[in-house]
Amino acid sequence: MTRAEQIYRDFEQFDMNNQEVWRLFEKYVLMIIQKDFTHYGASAVFERIRWHVQIETTGKEFKLNNNYCAHYARKFEDQYPDYAGFFRVRRLVSENQRPK
């Protein structure tokens, strides 16, 4: 198993246990698209989610791992193929690394 596979497995578990993160990611990206942006950074969306959870709400807190950011971007483009290319996704750096 590569480090990328390990991160993806961890992402899938996190995503399943924290579905609110996906709902917020999807909501904020769709808001950005409505403002006629054709590209945007998934990391900026992550920071917006952090702001929302830490400042605007008093509900459940969670730690948002930066390693999952690319996977949320890919998930969005998988579920919204009309917006493929909205995020500039690169090859995962961890693809050739050993697991930690």
Residue frames as a rotation matrix with the C-alpha (Angstrom) as fourth column:
MET 1
0.583 0.813 0.000 0.00
0.813 -0.583 0.000 0.00
0.000 0.000 -1.000 0.00
THR 2
-0.376 -0.677 0.633 1.31
0.642 -0.683 -0.349 3.44
0.669 0.275 0.691 -0.92
ARG 3
-0.843 0.051 -0.535 0.96
0.390 -0.628 -0.674 6.54
-0.371 -0.776 0.510 1.23
ALA 4
-0.787 0.585 -0.196 -1.62
-0.589 -0.617 0.522 7.84
0.185 0.526 0.830 -1.29
GLU 5
-0.278 0.689 -0.669 -3.72
0.051 0.706 0.706 4.70
0.959 0.162 -0.232 -0.81
GLN 6
-0.520 0.018 -0.854 -3.46
0.835 0.221 -0.503 5.07
0.180 -0.975 -0.130 2.97
ILE 7
-0.931 0.172 -0.322 -4.53
-0.069 -0.949 -0.307 8.73
-0.359 -0.264 0.895 2.83
TYR 8
-0.590 0.751 -0.296 -7.44
-0.565 -0.123 0.816 7.86
0.577 0.649 0.497 0.54
ARG 9
-0.280 0.465 -0.840 -8.58
0.528 0.805 0.270 5.09
0.802 -0.368 -0.471 2.87
ASP 10
-0.679 -0.018 -0.734 -8.42
0.689 -0.358 -0.630 7.53
-0.251 -0.934 0.255 5.80
PHE 11
-0.912 0.365 -0.186 -10.29
-0.406 -0.865 0.295 10.13
-0.053 0.345 0.937 3.72
GLU 12
-0.431 0.789 -0.438 -13.09
-0.124 0.429 0.895 7.69
0.894 0.440 -0.087 2.92
GLN 13
-0.293 0.276 -0.915 -13.50
0.877 0.460 -0.142 6.91
0.382 -0.844 -0.376 6.64
PHE 14
-0.827 -0.056 -0.559 -13.46
0.339 -0.843 -0.417 10.60
-0.448 -0.535 0.717 7.58
ASP 15
-0.842 0.517 -0.155 -15.93
-0.457 -0.530 0.714 11.47
0.286 0.672 0.683 4.82
MET 16
-0.296 0.749 -0.593 -18.31
0.293 0.662 0.690 8.73
0.909 0.030 -0.415 5.92
ASN 17
-0.190 0.157 -0.969 -18.13
0.975 0.149 -0.167 9.85
0.118 -0.976 -0.182 9.58
ASN 18
-0.431 -0.038 -0.901 -18.28
0.349 -0.928 -0.128 13.61
-0.832 -0.370 0.414 8.87
GLN 19
-0.189 0.425 0.885 -20.81
0.979 0.145 0.140 14.06
-0.069 0.893 -0.444 6.09
GLU 20
0.734 0.434 -0.523 -21.32
0.459 -0.884 -0.090 17.69
-0.501 -0.173 -0.848 7.07
VAL 21
-0.202 -0.875 -0.439 -17.88
-0.010 -0.446 0.895 18.46
-0.979 0.185 0.081 5.62
TRP 22
-0.743 -0.031 0.668 -19.00
0.634 0.286 0.718 17.26
-0.213 0.958 -0.193 2.20
ARG 23
0.315 0.937 0.151 -22.27
0.948 -0.303 -0.096 19.18
-0.044 0.174 -0.984 2.45
LEU 24
0.590 -0.155 -0.792 -20.37
0.150 -0.943 0.296 22.38
-0.793 -0.293 -0.534 3.27
PHE 25
-0.551 -0.834 0.028 -17.74
0.132 -0.053 0.990 21.78
-0.824 0.549 0.139 0.58
GLU 26
-0.481 0.470 0.740 -20.46
0.876 0.275 0.395 21.23
-0.018 0.839 -0.544 -2.01
LYS 27
0.573 0.768 -0.287 -22.48
0.779 -0.618 -0.101 24.23
-0.254 -0.166 -0.953 -0.81
TYR 28
0.336 -0.496 -0.801 -19.55
0.005 -0.849 0.528 26.66
-0.942 -0.182 -0.283 -0.91
VAL 29
-0.738 -0.601 0.308 -18.28
0.284 0.138 0.949 25.46
-0.612 0.788 0.069 -4.28
LEU 30
-0.170 0.757 0.631 -21.74
0.982 0.081 0.168 25.84
0.077 0.648 -0.758 -5.81
MET 31
0.685 0.349 -0.639 -21.91
0.474 -0.880 0.028 29.36
-0.553 -0.322 -0.768 -4.35
ILE 32
-0.220 -0.868 -0.445 -18.56
-0.044 -0.447 0.894 30.15
-0.974 0.216 0.061 -5.98
ILE 33
-0.728 -0.004 0.685 -19.77
0.637 0.365 0.679 28.77
-0.253 0.931 -0.264 -9.31
GLN 34
0.341 0.934 0.101 -22.93
0.932 -0.322 -0.168 30.91
-0.124 0.152 -0.981 -9.07
LYS 35
0.554 -0.232 -0.800 -20.62
0.039 -0.952 0.303 33.94
-0.832 -0.199 -0.518 -8.88
ASP 36
0.987 -0.018 -0.157 -19.32
-0.157 -0.032 -0.987 32.96
0.013 0.999 -0.035 -12.34
PHE 37
0.074 -0.984 0.161 -15.89
-0.829 0.029 0.558 31.72
-0.554 -0.175 -0.814 -11.26
THR 38
0.706 0.119 -0.698 -14.49
-0.585 0.654 -0.480 29.15
0.399 0.747 0.531 -13.67
HIS 39
0.025 -0.721 -0.692 -11.61
0.354 0.654 -0.669 28.05
0.935 -0.229 0.272 -11.40
TYR 40
0.579 0.088 0.810 -11.06
-0.660 -0.533 0.529 28.16
0.479 -0.841 -0.251 -7.68
GLY 41
-0.506 -0.847 -0.160 -8.82
-0.509 0.444 -0.738 26.67
0.696 -0.292 -0.656 -5.01
ALA 42
0.316 0.602 -0.733 -10.08
0.227 0.703 0.674 23.75
0.921 -0.380 0.086 -2.97
SER 43
-0.479 -0.558 -0.677 -7.85
0.798 0.045 -0.601 24.89
0.366 -0.828 0.424 -0.11
ALA 44
-0.894 0.237 0.380 -9.77
-0.298 -0.948 -0.109 28.19
0.335 -0.211 0.918 0.05
VAL 45
0.126 0.970 -0.207 -12.99
-0.437 0.242 0.866 26.20
0.891 -0.018 0.455 0.37
PHE 46
0.060 -0.188 -0.980 -11.41
0.691 0.716 -0.095 24.19
0.720 -0.672 0.173 3.19
GLU 47
-0.893 -0.432 -0.128 -10.51
0.398 -0.621 -0.675 27.41
0.212 -0.654 0.727 5.00
ARG 48
-0.503 0.802 0.322 -14.09
-0.627 -0.595 0.503 28.64
0.595 0.051 0.802 4.57
ILE 49
0.345 0.595 -0.726 -15.35
0.095 0.748 0.657 25.41
0.934 -0.295 0.202 6.15
ARG 50
-0.384 -0.559 -0.734 -12.95
0.813 0.172 -0.557 25.88
0.438 -0.811 0.388 9.05
TRP 51
-0.939 0.075 0.336 -14.19
-0.163 -0.957 -0.242 29.44
0.303 -0.282 0.910 9.53
HIS 52
-0.082 0.996 -0.047 -17.81
-0.529 -0.003 0.849 28.30
0.845 0.094 0.527 9.45
VAL 53
0.345 0.222 -0.912 -17.29
0.432 0.825 0.364 25.53
0.833 -0.520 0.188 11.99
GLN 54
-0.403 -0.645 -0.649 -15.00
0.866 -0.039 -0.499 27.44
0.297 -0.763 0.574 14.36
ILE 55
-0.995 -0.079 -0.061 -16.57
0.092 -0.962 -0.256 30.92
-0.038 -0.260 0.965 14.23
GLU 56
-0.619 0.785 -0.037 -20.13
-0.657 -0.490 0.573 30.74
0.431 0.379 0.819 12.92
THR 57
0.288 0.765 -0.576 -21.46
-0.254 0.641 0.724 27.61
0.923 -0.062 0.379 14.64
THR 58
-0.146 -0.294 0.945 -21.56
-0.988 -0.004 -0.154 26.02
0.049 -0.956 -0.290 18.05
GLY 59
0.839 0.532 -0.116 -22.07
-0.537 0.844 -0.015 22.42
0.090 0.074 0.993 16.93
LYS 60
0.821 -0.493 0.290 -19.76
0.379 0.848 0.369 19.47
-0.428 -0.193 0.883 16.53
GLU 61
0.472 -0.757 -0.452 -16.11
-0.804 -0.580 0.133 20.33
-0.362 0.300 -0.882 15.95
PHE 62
0.854 -0.295 0.429 -13.79
0.396 0.903 -0.165 18.25
-0.339 0.311 0.888 13.83
LYS 63
0.005 -0.919 -0.395 -10.25
-0.207 -0.387 0.898 18.46
-0.978 0.078 -0.192 12.63
LEU 64
0.937 0.341 -0.077 -10.03
-0.108 0.072 -0.992 18.99
-0.332 0.937 0.104 8.88
ASN 65
0.163 -0.926 0.340 -6.92
0.340 0.377 0.862 17.28
-0.926 -0.025 0.376 7.53
ASN 66
0.158 -0.177 -0.971 -5.28
-0.718 -0.696 0.011 19.11
-0.678 0.695 -0.237 4.61
ASN 67
-0.837 -0.499 0.223 -4.45
-0.251 0.713 0.654 15.71
-0.486 0.492 -0.723 3.10
TYR 68
-0.325 0.806 0.495 -8.15
0.669 0.566 -0.482 15.33
-0.668 0.174 -0.723 2.27
CYS 69
-0.061 0.320 -0.946 -8.50
-0.284 -0.914 -0.291 18.59
-0.957 0.251 0.146 0.34
ALA 70
-0.711 -0.278 -0.646 -7.55
-0.683 0.054 0.728 17.10
-0.167 0.959 -0.229 -3.04
HIS 71
-0.918 0.390 0.073 -9.94
0.396 0.913 0.098 14.20
-0.028 0.118 -0.993 -2.47
TYR 72
-0.091 0.907 -0.410 -12.86
0.447 -0.331 -0.831 16.55
-0.890 -0.259 -0.376 -1.84
ALA 73
-0.209 -0.042 -0.977 -11.97
-0.684 -0.708 0.177 18.44
-0.699 0.705 0.119 -5.04
ARG 74
-0.930 -0.170 -0.326 -11.90
-0.355 0.647 0.675 15.18
0.096 0.743 -0.662 -7.00
LYS 75
-0.658 0.752 0.035 -15.14
0.633 0.577 -0.516 14.03
-0.409 -0.317 -0.856 -5.38
PHE 76
-0.028 0.653 -0.757 -16.82
-0.103 -0.755 -0.648 17.28
-0.994 0.060 0.089 -6.42
GLU 77
-0.382 -0.180 -0.906 -15.69
-0.868 -0.266 0.419 16.91
-0.317 0.947 -0.054 -10.00
ASP 78
-0.997 0.083 -0.011 -16.80
0.077 0.961 0.264 13.26
0.033 0.262 -0.964 -10.03
GLN 79
-0.402 0.906 -0.134 -20.26
0.722 0.224 -0.655 14.19
-0.563 -0.360 -0.744 -8.81
TYR 80
0.586 0.525 -0.617 -20.52
0.029 -0.775 -0.632 17.31
-0.810 0.352 -0.469 -10.97
PRO 81
-0.028 -0.692 0.721 -18.84
0.805 0.412 0.426 16.32
-0.592 0.593 0.546 -14.26
ASP 82
0.685 0.310 0.659 -20.02
0.662 -0.643 -0.386 19.55
0.304 0.701 -0.645 -15.91
TYR 83
0.909 -0.359 0.213 -17.47
-0.412 -0.852 0.324 21.31
0.065 -0.382 -0.922 -13.68
ALA 84
0.646 -0.749 0.146 -14.53
0.711 0.661 0.239 19.03
-0.276 -0.051 0.960 -14.41
GLY 85
-0.125 -0.794 0.595 -11.46
0.828 -0.414 -0.378 21.25
0.546 0.446 0.709 -14.40
PHE 86
0.758 0.445 0.476 -12.94
0.111 -0.808 0.579 23.71
0.642 -0.386 -0.662 -11.90
PHE 87
0.781 -0.595 0.191 -10.13
-0.305 -0.097 0.947 22.74
-0.545 -0.798 -0.257 -9.54
ARG 88
0.404 -0.746 -0.529 -6.60
-0.722 0.095 -0.686 22.42
0.562 0.659 -0.500 -10.81
VAL 89
0.843 -0.075 0.533 -5.79
-0.336 0.701 0.629 18.97
-0.421 -0.709 0.566 -9.52
ARG 90
0.088 -0.906 -0.414 -2.30
-0.960 0.034 -0.278 17.58
0.266 0.422 -0.867 -9.76
ARG 91
0.190 -0.172 -0.967 -0.80
0.043 0.985 -0.167 14.17
0.981 -0.009 0.194 -9.39
LEU 92
0.965 0.196 0.172 -0.76
-0.166 -0.047 0.985 13.22
0.201 -0.980 -0.013 -5.72
VAL 93
0.151 -0.968 0.200 2.71
-0.870 -0.226 -0.439 13.69
0.470 -0.107 -0.876 -4.21
SER 94
-0.061 -0.136 0.989 2.09
-0.855 0.518 0.018 10.71
-0.514 -0.845 -0.149 -1.93
GLU 95
0.769 0.474 -0.428 1.60
-0.635 0.637 -0.437 8.24
0.066 0.608 0.791 -4.80
ASN 96
0.426 -0.694 -0.580 5.16
-0.060 0.618 -0.784 6.92
0.903 0.369 0.222 -4.58
GLN 97
-0.332 -0.532 0.779 5.69
-0.807 -0.267 -0.527 7.27
0.488 -0.803 -0.341 -0.84
ARG 98
-0.623 0.083 -0.778 5.56
0.338 0.925 -0.173 4.49
0.705 -0.371 -0.604 1.70
PRO 99
0.505 0.860 0.078 2.82
0.233 -0.223 0.947 4.57
0.831 -0.460 -0.313 4.34
LYS 100
-0.306 -0.549 0.778 3.60
-0.629 -0.497 -0.598 6.18
0.715 -0.672 -0.193 7.68
